[in-house]
């Protein structure tokens, strides 16, 4: 029975997230005089329940089971860092997040060929992409640590590869290092340093995106742009965001947070309707997470220095669609299982998520233990 339930869970995590994976997301990093500013659009259906979650340090956790690999080893850890994540599925399975050390991870769903060629089973611990995000935010402070973690873990292959759309990730840290991480041909493809000249990621592979970006720059210089008939929209979003990122000048372009939100608006699919489920801007200089949502253009922010990351106090959350503005740090409320159930209700309605899976996923936080 446990194997059946874990199989259902993994199928949902890797296959039934298709409504999310087909959506146009864009993320980037601005260099604000050595202080990174992170930006991310996550486009989604307006009826989705979504929450900001404050995750605690000092919490013992064990990776969830993978049905098609019943003999695969699990991995256990104690979270070194607190984090703030943005979730539409459940607690412990975020789409984006930032931790106390300034590590930022944004998942961007694949478009086109070549992103979903995950490794074959081996001695490493398999994880779904969403749980890997929380694992990394719990444990790491630098891009290099994140990259090195794939020596111990790997993204698990889905049960049905014909019905899966995989993620790739943009990772950045407080030192300004940045990387894109993808899996192609069963191997990790990582761009960082000089191989990542533009700190942007959209839905296409980084190689395809940077090729289009370079073509886009030439067209801008010599003639009006003539977009190829077969281009993917994500390529244009990458090119537009990349152009804005490259043109940013801390002393001439205005406040970095305002500039970042303008980029996010420029790459929204339908800005008049505020299509982004959420838009995030994290300013490492003052450690504030700014965000807006599909139903509320008012910029809200959380102050990292005011958050309590001790696991001896309740996990705090905030409905991302709440009618608030300005500093919302004091508007956080205690997490309850009902919040996970609210998020999972969408997946029950639109993917037929079984009751057994809902019960397992919503109960998974109960398996974590405070060690302080």
C-alpha positions as CSV (number, residue, x, y, z in Angstrom):
1,X,0.0,0.0,0.0
2,X,2.8,2.4,0.9
3,X,4.4,1.8,-2.5
4,X,1.1,2.4,-4.3
5,X,0.7,5.7,-2.5
6,X,4.2,6.8,-3.1
7,X,3.7,6.0,-6.8
8,X,0.7,8.1,-6.9
9,X,2.5,11.0,-5.2
10,X,5.5,10.8,-7.5
11,X,3.3,10.6,-10.6
12,X,1.5,13.8,-9.5
13,X,4.8,15.6,-8.7
14,X,6.4,14.7,-12.0
15,X,3.5,14.2,-14.4
16,X,0.3,15.8,-13.1
17,X,1.9,19.2,-12.7
18,X,1.4,19.7,-16.4
19,X,-0.9,22.7,-15.8
20,X,2.1,24.4,-14.1
21,X,4.8,23.1,-16.4
22,X,3.3,24.6,-19.6
23,X,3.2,28.1,-18.2
24,X,5.6,30.9,-19.1
25,X,8.0,31.7,-16.3
26,X,11.0,34.0,-16.4
27,X,13.7,34.6,-13.7
28,X,16.9,36.7,-13.6
29,X,19.6,38.2,-11.4
30,X,20.6,41.9,-11.4
31,X,24.0,43.0,-10.2
32,X,23.4,45.9,-7.9
33,X,27.0,47.0,-7.2
34,X,27.9,43.5,-6.0
35,X,24.5,43.0,-4.2
36,X,22.4,40.5,-6.2
37,X,18.7,41.3,-6.8
38,X,16.6,38.3,-7.8
39,X,13.4,38.4,-9.9
40,X,10.9,35.7,-10.8
41,X,7.5,35.6,-12.6
42,X,5.4,32.5,-12.0
43,X,2.4,32.6,-14.3
44,X,-0.6,30.5,-13.3
45,X,-4.3,30.2,-13.1
46,X,-5.9,32.8,-10.9
47,X,-8.0,30.3,-8.9
48,X,-4.9,28.5,-7.5
49,X,-4.3,28.8,-3.8
50,X,-0.7,29.9,-3.2
51,X,1.2,30.6,0.0
52,X,4.4,32.2,1.2
53,X,5.9,29.8,3.8
54,X,8.6,30.5,6.4
55,X,10.5,27.3,6.8
56,X,12.6,26.7,9.9
57,X,16.2,25.7,10.6
58,X,17.1,22.8,12.9
59,X,14.4,20.5,11.5
60,X,15.2,16.8,10.9
61,X,13.7,15.5,7.5
62,X,13.9,12.4,5.3
63,X,13.3,12.4,1.6
64,X,10.0,11.1,0.3
65,X,9.8,7.6,-1.3
66,X,10.0,7.0,-5.0
67,X,7.7,4.2,-6.2
68,X,9.5,3.0,-9.2
69,X,12.7,2.7,-7.2
70,X,11.5,0.9,-4.0
71,X,15.1,-0.1,-3.1
72,X,16.6,3.4,-3.6
73,X,18.2,4.8,-0.5
74,X,16.7,7.8,1.3
75,X,18.6,10.8,2.5
76,X,18.1,12.5,5.9
77,X,19.2,15.9,7.0
78,X,18.7,18.6,9.5
79,X,18.0,22.0,8.0
80,X,20.9,24.4,8.5
81,X,19.1,27.5,7.2
82,X,15.6,29.0,7.5
83,X,14.0,30.0,4.2
84,X,11.0,31.7,2.6
85,X,9.4,29.8,-0.2
86,X,6.5,30.3,-2.6
87,X,4.2,27.2,-2.8
88,X,1.2,26.1,-4.9
89,X,1.4,22.4,-4.2
90,X,2.1,21.8,-0.5
91,X,4.6,22.7,2.2
92,X,8.0,21.1,1.6
93,X,7.4,21.2,-2.2
94,X,8.1,24.8,-3.2
95,X,8.5,26.3,-6.7
96,X,10.8,29.2,-5.6
97,X,12.6,30.3,-2.5
98,X,15.4,32.2,-0.7
99,X,17.2,31.1,2.5
100,X,18.9,33.0,5.3
101,X,22.3,32.7,3.6
102,X,21.0,34.5,0.5
103,X,20.7,31.4,-1.7
104,X,18.0,31.8,-4.3
105,X,16.4,28.9,-6.4
106,X,13.8,29.4,-9.0
107,X,12.2,26.5,-10.9
108,X,11.3,27.1,-14.6
109,X,9.3,24.5,-16.4
110,X,10.7,23.0,-19.6
111,X,9.6,24.0,-23.1
112,X,10.9,22.3,-26.3
113,X,13.1,19.3,-26.5
114,X,16.1,18.4,-24.3
115,X,15.3,19.5,-20.8
116,X,13.5,16.3,-19.6
117,X,16.3,13.7,-20.2
118,X,16.8,12.7,-16.5
119,X,19.5,10.2,-15.4
120,X,18.9,6.5,-15.2
121,X,18.6,5.1,-11.7
122,X,22.0,4.7,-10.0
123,X,23.4,4.7,-6.4
124,X,22.4,8.3,-5.8
125,X,19.2,9.2,-3.9
126,X,16.3,10.1,-6.2
127,X,14.3,13.3,-5.5
128,X,11.5,15.1,-7.3
129,X,12.4,18.6,-8.5
130,X,10.2,20.4,-6.0
131,X,11.4,18.5,-2.9
132,X,15.0,19.1,-4.2
133,X,14.4,22.8,-4.0
134,X,13.5,22.7,-0.3
135,X,16.4,20.2,0.4
136,X,18.9,22.7,-1.2
137,X,17.5,25.7,0.7
138,X,17.7,23.8,3.9
139,X,21.3,22.8,3.4
140,X,23.3,25.1,1.2
141,X,24.6,28.7,1.0
142,X,26.5,28.8,-2.3
143,X,25.9,27.9,-6.0
144,X,28.9,25.5,-5.8
145,X,27.4,23.5,-3.0
146,X,24.2,23.2,-4.9
147,X,26.0,21.9,-8.0
148,X,28.1,19.5,-5.9
149,X,24.9,18.0,-4.3
150,X,24.1,16.1,-7.5
151,X,27.0,13.8,-6.6
152,X,24.7,12.5,-3.9
153,X,21.2,13.0,-5.3
154,X,19.6,13.1,-8.7
155,X,16.2,14.1,-10.2
156,X,14.1,10.9,-10.5
157,X,12.8,9.8,-13.8
158,X,9.0,9.9,-14.0
159,X,6.8,6.9,-14.2
160,X,5.5,8.0,-17.6
161,X,8.1,9.9,-19.5
162,X,5.7,10.6,-22.4
163,X,3.5,12.6,-20.0
164,X,6.2,14.6,-18.1
165,X,7.5,18.1,-18.5
166,X,10.6,18.6,-16.5
167,X,12.0,21.7,-14.7
168,X,15.3,23.4,-15.0
169,X,16.6,25.8,-12.4
170,X,18.3,29.2,-11.9
171,X,20.4,29.3,-8.7
172,X,22.2,32.3,-7.3
173,X,23.9,33.2,-4.0
174,X,24.9,36.2,-1.9
175,X,28.3,36.4,-3.6
176,X,26.7,37.1,-7.0
177,X,27.5,33.6,-8.4
178,X,24.8,32.3,-10.7
179,X,24.0,29.1,-12.5
180,X,21.5,27.4,-14.7
181,X,21.0,23.7,-14.1
182,X,19.4,21.3,-16.6
183,X,19.5,17.6,-17.4
184,X,20.0,16.6,-21.0
185,X,20.9,13.2,-22.3
186,X,20.9,11.9,-18.7
187,X,23.7,14.3,-17.8
188,X,23.7,17.6,-15.8
189,X,24.3,20.6,-18.0
190,X,25.4,23.6,-15.9
191,X,26.1,27.1,-17.1
192,X,27.9,29.3,-14.7
193,X,30.7,31.9,-14.8
194,X,31.8,32.8,-18.3
195,X,29.5,30.1,-19.8
196,X,26.5,32.0,-18.4
197,X,27.0,35.5,-19.9
198,X,23.3,36.5,-19.2
199,X,21.8,35.8,-15.8
200,X,18.4,34.9,-17.0
201,X,16.3,31.7,-17.5
202,X,13.0,31.1,-19.2
203,X,11.4,27.9,-20.4
204,X,13.7,26.9,-23.2
205,X,17.2,25.4,-22.6
206,X,19.9,27.9,-21.8
207,X,21.8,27.1,-25.0
208,X,18.8,27.8,-27.2
209,X,18.0,30.9,-25.2
210,X,21.4,32.5,-25.4
211,X,21.6,31.8,-29.2
212,X,18.3,33.6,-29.7
213,X,19.5,36.4,-27.4
214,X,22.6,37.0,-29.5
215,X,20.5,37.0,-32.6
216,X,18.1,39.4,-31.0
217,X,20.9,41.8,-30.1
218,X,22.2,41.9,-33.7
219,X,18.7,42.5,-35.1
220,X,18.2,45.3,-32.7
221,X,21.4,46.9,-33.9
222,X,21.0,46.7,-37.6
223,X,17.3,46.5,-38.5
224,X,13.7,46.2,-37.1
225,X,13.3,42.8,-35.6
226,X,11.8,40.1,-37.8
227,X,10.9,37.3,-35.5
228,X,11.3,33.8,-37.0
229,X,8.0,32.1,-37.7
230,X,8.9,29.0,-35.6
231,X,10.3,30.8,-32.6
232,X,9.2,29.9,-29.1
233,X,7.8,32.7,-27.0
234,X,10.1,31.8,-24.1
235,X,13.1,32.8,-26.3
236,X,11.7,36.3,-26.7
237,X,11.1,36.6,-23.0
238,X,14.6,35.5,-22.3
239,X,16.0,38.0,-24.8
240,X,13.9,40.9,-23.4
241,X,14.8,40.2,-19.8
242,X,18.5,39.6,-20.8
243,X,18.6,43.0,-22.6
244,X,17.1,44.8,-19.5
245,X,19.5,43.0,-17.1
246,X,22.6,43.9,-19.2
247,X,21.5,47.5,-19.5
248,X,21.0,47.9,-15.7
249,X,23.3,50.5,-14.2
250,X,23.0,51.0,-10.4
251,X,23.6,54.8,-10.5
252,X,21.6,55.6,-13.5
253,X,18.7,53.1,-13.8
254,X,16.9,54.0,-10.6
255,X,16.1,51.8,-7.6
256,X,17.0,48.2,-8.3
257,X,13.7,46.8,-6.9
258,X,11.6,49.1,-9.2
259,X,13.8,48.2,-12.2
260,X,13.4,44.5,-11.4
261,X,9.6,44.8,-11.2
262,X,9.5,46.6,-14.5
263,X,11.4,43.7,-16.1
264,X,8.9,41.3,-14.7
265,X,6.1,43.4,-16.1
266,X,7.8,43.6,-19.5
267,X,7.9,39.8,-19.8
268,X,4.4,39.0,-18.5
269,X,2.3,37.4,-21.2
270,X,-0.7,39.7,-20.7
271,X,0.4,42.6,-18.4
272,X,-3.0,44.4,-18.5
273,X,-4.5,41.4,-16.8
274,X,-1.5,40.9,-14.5
275,X,-1.0,37.3,-15.6
276,X,1.7,36.3,-13.1
277,X,0.4,34.2,-10.3
278,X,3.2,35.9,-8.4
279,X,6.1,38.2,-9.1
280,X,9.0,38.1,-6.7
281,X,11.9,40.5,-6.2
282,X,14.5,39.8,-3.5
283,X,16.8,42.6,-2.6
284,X,19.9,41.1,-0.9
285,X,21.1,44.6,0.3
286,X,18.3,45.0,2.8
287,X,17.1,41.4,2.9
288,X,13.6,42.1,1.8
289,X,11.4,39.9,-0.3
290,X,9.0,42.0,-2.3
291,X,6.1,40.4,-4.2
292,X,2.8,41.1,-5.9
293,X,0.1,38.7,-7.1
294,X,-2.4,38.2,-9.9
295,X,-5.2,39.9,-7.9
296,X,-3.2,42.6,-6.1
297,X,-0.8,45.0,-7.8
298,X,0.2,46.4,-4.4
299,X,3.8,45.6,-3.6
300,X,4.2,43.7,-0.3
301,X,7.4,42.7,1.4
302,X,8.7,40.5,4.1
303,X,11.7,41.6,6.2
304,X,14.1,38.6,6.7
305,X,15.7,40.1,9.8
306,X,12.2,40.2,11.5
307,X,11.4,36.5,10.8
308,X,11.7,33.8,13.5
309,X,13.4,30.8,11.9
310,X,13.7,28.8,15.2
311,X,11.9,25.5,14.9
312,X,10.6,25.9,18.5
313,X,8.0,28.3,17.2
314,X,5.2,27.5,14.7
315,X,5.8,27.7,11.0
316,X,4.3,30.9,9.6
317,X,2.5,31.4,6.2
318,X,0.7,34.0,4.2
319,X,-1.9,33.7,1.6
320,X,-0.3,35.3,-1.5
321,X,-3.6,36.7,-2.7
322,X,-4.4,38.5,0.6
323,X,-5.6,42.1,0.2
324,X,-2.6,43.7,1.8
325,X,0.2,46.2,1.0
326,X,3.5,47.3,2.3
327,X,5.2,45.4,5.2
328,X,3.3,42.2,5.7
329,X,5.7,40.5,8.1
330,X,3.2,40.9,11.0
331,X,0.4,39.4,8.9
332,X,1.9,35.9,8.8
333,X,-0.3,33.3,10.5
334,X,0.4,29.8,11.9
335,X,0.6,27.0,9.4
336,X,-2.1,24.3,9.6
337,X,-2.7,21.1,7.7
338,X,-5.8,22.8,6.2
339,X,-3.5,25.2,4.3
340,X,-1.9,22.2,2.4
341,X,-5.4,20.8,1.9
342,X,-6.5,24.1,0.3
343,X,-3.6,24.0,-2.1
344,X,-4.1,20.3,-2.9
345,X,-7.8,20.9,-3.6
346,X,-6.9,22.4,-7.0
347,X,-4.9,19.3,-7.9
348,X,-7.7,17.1,-6.8
349,X,-10.2,18.9,-9.1
350,X,-7.9,19.2,-12.1
351,X,-5.7,16.1,-12.0
352,X,-7.9,13.6,-10.1
353,X,-5.4,13.5,-7.2
354,X,-6.5,10.5,-5.1
355,X,-7.5,10.9,-1.4
356,X,-4.7,8.7,-0.3
357,X,-2.1,10.9,-2.0
358,X,-3.7,14.0,-0.5
359,X,-3.5,12.5,2.9
360,X,0.1,11.5,2.5
361,X,1.3,14.8,1.1
362,X,-0.6,16.9,3.6
363,X,0.7,14.7,6.4
364,X,4.4,14.8,5.3
365,X,5.2,17.9,7.4
366,X,4.3,15.8,10.4
367,X,7.3,13.6,9.7
368,X,9.7,16.5,10.3
369,X,11.0,16.9,13.8
370,X,12.5,20.0,15.5
371,X,15.9,19.2,17.0
372,X,16.5,22.4,19.0
